């Protein structure tokens, strides 16, 4: 075996030498204005919250894919449907199955809203969405209901309602993008 073979590239060595607090700081940078997101998702009807939330999720998934792909120009993400992007994110291992389930449910609700004249978000839809989220998010939502000062990440959700809370929890804990796909990112909370 040749002793001159390096185990890590120069970029990997720089990453390994990066202090943990710097990595954490990099990963707290959102790819969108959180206050604007909070304002949009905290008002309006349930269907409006679903549409807005799905748009933000779609943005977050695209950002994850752009950073995870070595050569993102080789494929046209903008021409892919959201479902195809979710499949690609799953294949790359940047989204867990439990997250994909919730994202697919939100996308399904959005599609029903967009293509039906008489569609509204029912209590069953809200229940189904909550049921397809991870136990971690359900725990956060339960704590929010019983807390006088509920907070999640960087978003003040005191005026939020269930669909928005699920959306906020997933986006704000999932879309904290760093500079590399292998540096503690992803949408692993939802």
C-alpha positions, -999 to +999 in steps of 0.1 A: +000+000+000+013+034-010+018+056+021+016+088+000-022+083-007-042+109+012-073+098+030-090+132+027-091+159+001-080+194+010-116+205+012-125+176+035-095+184+057-107+221+059-141+209+069-127+186+096-106+214+109-136+238+111-147+245+147-181+230+155-196+265+165-187+278+130-204+249+113-235+254+135-234+291+127-233+284+089-262+261+092-285+287+108-286+307+076-320+305+059-324+306+022-354+329+026-367+356+049-380+339+080-401+369+091-418+371+057-424+334+058-439+336+093-462+365+083-474+345+052-480+312+070-496+327+101-525+344+084-552+334+060-573+303+055-560+268+059-558+263+021-537+295+018-513+282+045-510+249+026-502+266-007-477+290+009-461+263+030-457+240-001-440+268-020-415+272+008-410+235+010-404+233-027-379+261-024-361+244+004-359+210-014-346+228-045-319+245-024-309+212-008-307+195-043-286+224-058-261+221-029-261+183-029-255+178-066-219+179-077-230+193-111-266+206-108-264+222-142-264+187-157-301+183-150-328+209-152-344+210-117-367+238-128-383+215-154-388+187-128-421+183-110-420+186-072-426+149-069-396+141-091-375+164-070-386+146-038-376+113-055-342+127-064-337+140-029-346+106-015-322+089-039-294+112-028-302+105+008-309+141+018-345+135+029-357+108+052-387+087+044-407+102+072-401+137+059-409+126+024-443+113+036-452+147+050-439+166+020-458+144-003-490+149+017-486+187+016-480+185-021-510+163-026-532+188-007-518+216-028-525+197-060-561+190-049-565+227-041-551+238-074-571+214-095-605+213-078-632+240-078-647+229-045-618+217-024-612+229+012-589+217+039-609+194+061-603+183+097-594+149+083-568+165+060-552+182+090-553+149+110-538+130+081-510+156+078-503+154+115-503+116+113-477+115+086-453+137+104-425+124+126-430+118+163-406+147+169-428+172+152-459+158+169-441+163+202-433+199+193-469+206+183-482+191+216-457+212+236-469+243+217-505+236+226-496+233+263-471+262+265-477+298+273-446+308+253-444+283+224-414+288+201-398+268+174-364+276+160-363+312+149-401+315+144-426+329+168-457+308+163-479+320+190-507+329+166-503+298+144-527+270+139-521+233+132-513+232+095-491+263+098-474+248+128-465+217+110-453+237+080-433+261+102-417+232+122-406+215+090-393+245+072-376+263+100-359+232+113-352+218+079-342+247+057-312+258+076-288+256+047-251+254+051-224+255+024-221+218+019-247+190+017-227+168+041-226+194+070-255+187+093-282+199+070-313+183+056-349+182+066-346+156+092-369+171+118-403+170+101 
